[in-house]
Amino acid sequence: MSSGWLIGVMVEAAGEPVPVRHFFAVGHEDRAKAEWTAIDRAMLIGQVASSPVKGLEPVHVIGALNPKTIKSLALKPGEVRPLGWKWPRRWLALAE
């Protein structure tokens, strides 16, 4: 079981013509709890999309974070780290 997840959330931000995917690293073992935690944080940015955008669900798991990645990037249990809208290469590269 993973102790963290990388979650993508489609956010309808002010001034953007379409929802933009924002990424979050969430330090929860439970996948559903990690998804809801990411949604709560995304709501601080803007409205979460209510339907799929270009084939992507409004909330989707990019992948589990392995212990090496979590330790290397210092993600604490229960922490939510907003990673922005750019593809989180550093987080994914360490997972491989």
Stockholm file with secondary structure:
# STOCKHOLM 1.0

chainA/1-96         MSSGWLIGVMVEAAGEPVPVRHFFAVGHEDRAKAEWTAIDRAMLIGQVASSPVKGLEPVHVIGALNPKTIKSLALKPGEVRPLGWKWPRRWLALAE
#=GR chainA/1-96 SS CCSCEEEEEEEECTTCSSCEEEEEEECCSSHHHHHHHHHHHHTTTSEECSSCBTTBCSEEEEEECCHHHHHHTTCCTTCEEEEESSCCHHHHHHHC
#=GC SS_cons        CCSCEEEEEEEECTTCSSCEEEEEEECCSSHHHHHHHHHHHHTTTSEECSSCBTTBCSEEEEEECCHHHHHHTTCCTTCEEEEESSCCHHHHHHHC
//
